[in-house]
Amino acid sequence: MKSLRCKECGREFPTQAIFVCDFCFGGLEVAYDYQAVRADLSREKIESRPQNLWRYRELLPLEGEPTDGFFSGFTPLQPAPNLARALGMKEVYVKNDGLNYPTLSYKDRVVPVSLSRAKELGFKVAACATTGNLGNAVAAHSAKAGMPCVIFIPRGLKMSKMVGSLIYKPLVVAVDGTFDEVNRLCTELASRHPWAFVNVNLRPYYTEGAKTCGFEIAEQLGWRAPQHIVLPLAGGTLLPKVWKGIKEFEMLGLLKEPVTTRIHAAQAESCAPVINALHEGSDIIKPVKPRTDPPPVDHSLRIGNPADGFYALETIRNSGGWGEVATDDEILEGIELLAATEGLFTETAGGVTVAVARKLVAQGRIPRDESLVVAATGNGLKTQEAVQERLPQMVPIEPTVESFQERVVPMLEN
């Protein structure tokens, strides 16, 4: 790490808790001394290290040693032959961040990076705006780090999303508004309180943690990048950072073949500002108010004004990818399809991704003879209420063989 650089005008800034260029108001991201990294990093060195996100230490934004995340990352890239047959594809994998430690989502990548950097910068309190998974991760990692934690949520968030935060005893503030309003409030508070808002004033460091998903996919495929990756899109962090990670590996000579990867985006129909812009051929992402009536199945992707939406859109286009939306029914069908074919229970964001992958294959945008990675970014146990009404009924019987024979055997025979 050598500086923060504006993604618009290229101006450089010191590596402090700043996230916006004071000249053009563009977002900042971390810049690295790639010449030094190239001289120091090799496939063999990475493979010799513990299987956590810090195996890519030279490409993550710390000056000293990490203080968190030693069991996070390096989640399975699971071959999915049954899903491949269902989609009519030759080669499909599921990147399963539903097994990420300790809170079972992709947010266990970005939070350890941002909190390790927060400690370097002298912050004593961690905070975030969240629709669920980020709050779970900040609360858990803050507890382990011994940092007080303040979590801001839109009021009315499902309790199933919040139990995973409340168990760590953070201060939770329920704001009467949408996530975009919560995020705006946190942006204002970050200038008034000396707190580490991981997705606001520490955003340049936070987003770098998402690169580890791209690093792992390439390494787990034998130092090759897949031809297609389908990722869910909410705040817009994941797409450009997975793409950045893969391109960094290519630039550093760590991949065996040139990158031909196309990055595809999946959004829920109830809140799809980036896909709307993509389909309209526009560079302007018009903020939308997430649908509330009827209540949508997916809550984690309901960000109407995504912070990195433009960069997600840019990534889709630069990589030659595409994007689609999924309706509530399609989301639930995506969850059920992954469960039925691969025995994996993903949360609603994963259902969006599977549903959109299915559409893109059917459209021919993902050729059936090419390799595809589908991201399951969270565990289905986090959103059980979404599928409850679609589950089969249990069969009640008396504790006798006769009752079993009468009620169960005919069902098995049918």
Phi and psi in degrees as a GROMACS rama.xvg file:
@    title "Ramachandran Plot"
@    xaxis  label "Phi"
@    yaxis  label "Psi"
@TYPE xy
-120.708  -25.1042  LYS-2
-168.039  173.369  SER-3
-101.85  139.477  LEU-4
-127.892  137.099  ARG-5
-69.569  130.828  CYS-6
-74.3939  -9.60236  LYS-7
-103.595  -57.5636  GLU-8
-100.776  -10.5149  CYS-9
83.8287  -1.10048  GLY-10
-61.7461  147.883  ARG-11
-108.09  148.931  GLU-12
-135.716  159.182  PHE-13
-66.0375  157.664  PRO-14
-83.2946  70.0264  THR-15
-113.538  -169.203  GLN-16
-87.4186  66.817  ALA-17
-129.279  153.101  ILE-18
-140.079  -3.38206  PHE-19
-130.921  136.486  VAL-20
-67.7879  128.453  CYS-21
-83.1057  4.48855  ASP-22
-101.447  -49.8708  PHE-23
-118.979  -1.54026  CYS-24
67.7765  19.1598  PHE-25
-74.6237  160.443  GLY-26
-74.2421  151.678  GLY-27
-103.203  148.094  LEU-28
-139.607  164.509  GLU-29
-77.4798  135.616  VAL-30
-109.024  145.794  ALA-31
-122.154  159.182  TYR-32
-88.2532  87.9522  ASP-33
-67.4499  -26.8844  TYR-34
-63.6777  -41.9375  GLN-35
-68.1036  -38.7937  ALA-36
-63.682  -44.8733  VAL-37
-58.1064  -38.5509  ARG-38
-71.5786  -20.6146  ALA-39
-110.952  -21.1773  ASP-40
-111.766  136.429  LEU-41
-141.469  165.782  SER-42
-58.1179  -43.4065  ARG-43
-62.7272  -38.9811  GLU-44
-66.6079  -43.143  LYS-45
-62.2071  -46.6946  ILE-46
-64.9013  -23.4272  GLU-47
-79.9315  -10.4334  SER-48
-92.2843  164.033  ARG-49
-56.5574  150.068  PRO-50
-83.3318  72.3318  GLN-51
-140.423  179.357  ASN-52
-66.7527  -19.7652  LEU-53
-80.6322  2.4314  TRP-54
-65.7167  -14.9696  ARG-55
-107.132  34.8672  TYR-56
-48.5564  -42.7205  ARG-57
-66.3241  -17.7111  GLU-58
-108.696  20.7781  LEU-59
-124.02  152.334  LEU-60
-88.1581  69.6759  PRO-61
-126.972  150.954  LEU-62
-93.2035  -35.247  GLU-63
-113.277  -143.66  GLY-64
-91.7771  146.321  GLU-65
-66.4759  152.954  PRO-66
-117.43  -0.574202  THR-67
-154.829  164.081  ASP-68
86.6992  20.2997  GLY-69
-74.0862  -10.1844  PHE-70
-121.392  10.9561  PHE-71
-98.7941  152.857  SER-72
84.9189  -174.741  GLY-73
49.6752  48.391  PHE-74
-76.7029  161.991  THR-75
-64.2336  140.159  PRO-76
-104.26  98.4633  LEU-77
-94.3426  122.918  GLN-78
-57.3457  137.996  PRO-79
-127.1  69.9295  ALA-80
-65.7055  -33.7618  PRO-81
-70.3498  -41.028  ASN-82
-64.759  -38.7975  LEU-83
-58.6147  -44.3337  ALA-84
-63.4009  -40.3624  ARG-85
-64.6895  -33.2377  ALA-86
-88.0164  -9.88284  LEU-87
75.833  26.8337  GLY-88
-103.98  160.927  MET-89
-87.4278  -39.9008  LYS-90
-143.859  110.426  GLU-91
-131.593  140.856  VAL-92
-129.211  153.511  TYR-93
-115.761  120.5  VAL-94
-85.3076  106.604  LYS-95
-99.0709  84.8934  ASN-96
-81.7014  2.88087  ASP-97
-66.9158  -10.1529  GLY-98
-107.653  14.7496  LEU-99
-72.7972  143.583  ASN-100
-99.3679  139.64  TYR-101
-102.805  -4.00937  PRO-102
-109.685  12.7778  THR-103
66.26  38.7216  LEU-104
-153.825  169.49  SER-105
-62.7689  -19.4565  TYR-106
-64.2761  -16.5664  LYS-107
-73.944  3.2588  ASP-108
-92.4348  -49.3225  ARG-109
-77.7677  -32.9366  VAL-110
-70.3405  -45.8906  VAL-111
-59.0645  -35.1805  PRO-112
-66.8809  -47.9438  VAL-113
-67.9479  -37.6529  SER-114
-72.675  -34.6171  LEU-115
-62.0855  -41.3938  SER-116
-69.5519  -36.5613  ARG-117
-58.7065  -40.8882  ALA-118
-65.2647  -39.9029  LYS-119
-60.7344  -35.5704  GLU-120
-85.677  -0.240068  LEU-121
89.0541  11.5289  GLY-122
-72.4886  146.024  PHE-123
-112.508  -17.47  LYS-124
-126.178  134.543  VAL-125
-102.873  146.556  ALA-126
-151.521  163.865  ALA-127
-165.691  160.277  CYS-128
-101.182  138.402  ALA-129
-152.053  153.754  THR-130
-104.238  6.86279  THR-131
146.68  -73.0311  GLY-132
-62.9586  -40.3637  ASN-133
-64.3078  -41.313  LEU-134
-60.6195  -40.9938  GLY-135
-57.4865  -47.0907  ASN-136
-68.7696  -43.0571  ALA-137
-64.255  -42.3993  VAL-138
-62.5843  -44.2312  ALA-139
-67.5753  -50.2047  ALA-140
-69.0864  -32.1698  HIS-141
-66.6141  -40.0677  SER-142
-59.9019  -45.2976  ALA-143
-65.3082  -34.5711  LYS-144
-81.4482  -7.94778  ALA-145
72.8707  28.3913  GLY-146
-105.67  132.054  MET-147
-57.8567  150.687  PRO-148
-136.965  134.663  CYS-149
-124.298  124.61  VAL-150
-118.668  129.744  ILE-151
-108.528  127.293  PHE-152
-130.405  156.635  ILE-153
-69.9351  132.431  PRO-154
-61.3111  140.055  ARG-155
98.4431  1.17593  GLY-156
-60.8682  140.445  LEU-157
-58.2602  137.099  LYS-158
-60.9434  -31.5018  MET-159
-59.5788  -29.3826  SER-160
-78.1815  -26.5667  LYS-161
-95.6135  -20.5792  MET-162
-56.2317  -39.7029  VAL-163
-68.1649  -11.0716  GLY-164
-100.187  -46.023  SER-165
-63.3176  -28.3421  LEU-166
-60.0445  -23.9712  ILE-167
-91.6784  3.52556  TYR-168
61.8945  44.416  LYS-169
-78.5329  170.672  PRO-170
-87.7013  117.536  LEU-171
-107.034  126.223  VAL-172
-110.644  115.837  VAL-173
-95.0136  112.473  ALA-174
-95.686  134.408  VAL-175
-78.2467  83.1637  ASP-176
176.875  179.411  GLY-177
-77.7179  171.073  THR-178
-59.376  -38.5133  PHE-179
-62.0668  -35.8391  ASP-180
-71.3579  -37.3672  GLU-181
-62.3051  -44.8072  VAL-182
-64.2071  -40.2939  ASN-183
-63.1934  -41.4025  ARG-184
-61.1712  -44.0314  LEU-185
-63.8626  -34.974  CYS-186
-62.203  -40.7005  THR-187
-68.7809  -41.1976  GLU-188
-67.8812  -30.4235  LEU-189
-62.5197  -24.6753  ALA-190
-86.3571  -8.58471  SER-191
-108.97  -26.5764  ARG-192
-121.959  138.305  HIS-193
-80.1599  59.7919  PRO-194
-112.256  152.687  TRP-195
-88.9323  89.602  ALA-196
-78.0913  104.319  PHE-197
-60.9693  -34.6894  VAL-198
-103.782  20.137  ASN-199
-127.559  -89.3482  VAL-200
-73.2993  -15.2308  ASN-201
-106.789  15.7954  LEU-202
-56.9815  -39.6653  ARG-203
-58.5711  -33.549  PRO-204
-83.557  -41.1702  TYR-205
-54.7426  -49.99  TYR-206
-66.1585  -27.5565  THR-207
-62.7778  -28.6909  GLU-208
-61.4593  -26.9061  GLY-209
-68.0132  -21.4171  ALA-210
-60.3458  -29.0748  LYS-211
-61.3707  -26.0286  THR-212
-62.5852  -45.0974  CYS-213
-66.1088  -42.0241  GLY-214
-57.1743  -47.503  PHE-215
-65.9046  -42.3492  GLU-216
-56.8521  -47.2629  ILE-217
-64.3531  -44.7581  ALA-218
-64.6171  -42.9987  GLU-219
-70.9566  -18.0844  GLN-220
-91.128  16.5348  LEU-221
79.3951  37.8172  GLY-222
63.9233  41.7029  TRP-223
-133.726  147.954  ARG-224
-93.4323  142.049  ALA-225
-71.7613  166.391  PRO-226
-80.0169  -24.1644  GLN-227
-144.609  139.959  HIS-228
-131.951  130.381  ILE-229
-108.614  124.096  VAL-230
-126.905  145.646  LEU-231
-74.7663  153.632  PRO-232
-129.816  118.73  LEU-233
-124.86  -85.6941  ALA-234
-77.2319  -13.5461  GLY-235
94.6101  4.22234  GLY-236
-69.6902  -44.3678  THR-237
-65.3535  -45.4012  LEU-238
-60.0834  -56.3318  LEU-239
-64.7856  -29.6218  PRO-240
-79.793  -36.0358  LYS-241
-61.9964  -42.6044  VAL-242
-63.1815  -43.6943  TRP-243
-61.3409  -43.1854  LYS-244
-61.1613  -44.1388  GLY-245
-65.2152  -41.5511  ILE-246
-69.2428  -32.906  LYS-247
-63.4475  -44.1794  GLU-248
-59.3488  -41.478  PHE-249
-64.3542  -46.4152  GLU-250
-61.792  -34.5401  MET-251
-85.4896  1.23464  LEU-252
75.9463  22.5193  GLY-253
-88.7485  -13.649  LEU-254
-96.4746  150.405  LEU-255
-83.1255  -17.8889  LYS-256
-139.333  156.12  GLU-257
-61.0248  149.451  PRO-258
-77.8249  127.808  VAL-259
-122.588  15.5029  THR-260
-63.096  137.247  THR-261
-111.445  128.819  ARG-262
-96.8581  123.321  ILE-263
-114.204  146.125  HIS-264
-111.339  144.472  ALA-265
-125.678  122.493  ALA-266
-126.857  152.348  GLN-267
-74.9763  140.946  ALA-268
-58.4516  -29.5062  GLU-269
-69.0214  -13.6454  SER-270
-161.427  92.1382  CYS-271
-134.56  56.6732  ALA-272
-64.4769  -35.3986  PRO-273
-73.3364  -43.8004  VAL-274
-66.1067  -35.129  ILE-275
-57.9075  -46.4577  ASN-276
-64.8986  -40.9867  ALA-277
-60.2075  -47.8432  LEU-278
-70.1164  -27.0945  HIS-279
-84.0139  -8.39071  GLU-280
70.6515  27.6046  GLY-281
-104.734  152.213  SER-282
-93.5588  -4.82984  ASP-283
-100.114  120.125  ILE-284
-94.9626  107.876  ILE-285
-81.3878  121.634  LYS-286
-58.3469  142.812  PRO-287
-124.486  153.628  VAL-288
-91.4171  120.16  LYS-289
-56.4201  140.906  PRO-290
-64.3324  137.769  ARG-291
-121.289  -14.2151  THR-292
-134.658  110.843  ASP-293
-73.1444  157.419  PRO-294
-58.0573  128.844  PRO-295
-72.0176  156.788  PRO-296
-65.6238  -43.8743  VAL-297
-95.6497  131.156  ASP-298
-108.922  -29.8623  HIS-299
-68.8607  -23.961  SER-300
-98.6488  8.97991  LEU-301
-85.5049  71.0631  ARG-302
-119.129  108.952  ILE-303
-80.1261  -18.6304  GLY-304
-133.278  74.4372  ASN-305
-65.39  132.105  PRO-306
-59.2494  -39.7941  ALA-307
-110.905  26.3634  ASP-308
-59.6211  -42.2939  GLY-309
-63.2224  -39.4731  PHE-310
-72.3154  -30.6479  TYR-311
-64.7794  -44.2052  ALA-312
-61.5093  -43.0286  LEU-313
-61.7906  -40.7356  GLU-314
-63.9708  -44.8747  THR-315
-55.5299  -48.2477  ILE-316
-70.2618  -44.0137  ARG-317
-65.6834  -30.1298  ASN-318
-88.6251  -7.29607  SER-319
81.1578  18.9533  GLY-320
-87.4337  -165.206  GLY-321
-152.858  -178.396  TRP-322
-154.369  152.912  GLY-323
-143.568  170.583  GLU-324
-110.418  161.681  VAL-325
-127.094  133.513  ALA-326
-74.8048  170.612  THR-327
-56.9735  -46.5887  ASP-328
-63.0086  -39.8832  ASP-329
-66.6391  -35.1132  GLU-330
-61.6379  -48.1211  ILE-331
-64.8269  -37.6814  LEU-332
-64.8756  -35.5293  GLU-333
-65.3053  -41.8169  GLY-334
-60.9997  -46.3144  ILE-335
-66.2581  -37.2617  GLU-336
-64.6259  -43.7687  LEU-337
-66.4061  -38.0259  LEU-338
-65.9489  -44.3022  ALA-339
-71.0113  -31.9559  ALA-340
-92.0699  -40.6094  THR-341
-118.845  0.166201  GLU-342
68.7579  25.1443  GLY-343
-110.389  129.985  LEU-344
-103.551  105.587  PHE-345
-103.416  156.503  THR-346
-77.0106  -176.888  GLU-347
-63.3608  -33.51  THR-348
-62.5556  -36.5351  ALA-349
-68.1776  -33.8841  GLY-350
-63.656  -38.0514  GLY-351
-60.6283  -44.5648  VAL-352
-64.7677  -45.7331  THR-353
-63.4459  -42.7198  VAL-354
-61.8075  -42.8376  ALA-355
-71.0917  -37.9803  VAL-356
-57.675  -42.0349  ALA-357
-60.4835  -43.1029  ARG-358
-65.0405  -43.1575  LYS-359
-67.8114  -34.1006  LEU-360
-67.1468  -44.8965  VAL-361
-62.9552  -33.5841  ALA-362
-76.4088  -13.4803  GLN-363
85.1632  4.05761  GLY-364
-73.4236  -25.7272  ARG-365
-113.171  103.02  ILE-366
-60.0905  144.05  PRO-367
-69.4335  -18.4281  ARG-368
-99.8968  14.9547  ASP-369
-112.699  165.471  GLU-370
-85.477  141.133  SER-371
-134.361  133.615  LEU-372
-114.21  127.273  VAL-373
-108.504  129.254  VAL-374
-91.4988  123.213  ALA-375
-105.512  100.505  ALA-376
-87.6695  -2.90009  THR-377
-158.277  163.708  GLY-378
-86.2213  138.314  ASN-379
-63.1438  -20.6478  GLY-380
-64.0183  -16.1074  LEU-381
-78.7454  -21.6387  LYS-382
-131.817  46.7998  THR-383
-60.3583  -34.7864  GLN-384
-63.6969  -22.0205  GLU-385
-64.5386  -32.5437  ALA-386
-107.733  -2.3927  VAL-387
-56.0843  -41.9909  GLN-388
-73.0617  -12.2216  GLU-389
-100.645  -1.23369  ARG-390
-79.5583  150.119  LEU-391
-66.6483  152.509  PRO-392
-79.2614  146.487  GLN-393
-75.1391  153.819  MET-394
-104.205  111.161  VAL-395
-81.409  136.056  PRO-396
-138.834  163.556  ILE-397
-79.2637  160.424  GLU-398
-79.9147  53.9482  PRO-399
-136.147  153.636  THR-400
-62.6841  -38.0293  VAL-401
-61.9984  -41.4034  GLU-402
-65.0031  -40.5864  SER-403
-61.9596  -46.3197  PHE-404
-61.6336  -37.0547  GLN-405
-75.9813  -41.4487  GLU-406
-99.7789  -31.9743  ARG-407
-98.2051  -46.0748  VAL-408
-55.807  -44.4256  VAL-409
-59.89  -32.5415  PRO-410
-68.9827  -38.182  MET-411
-67.7824  -36.6551  LEU-412
-70.3  -25.9455  GLU-413
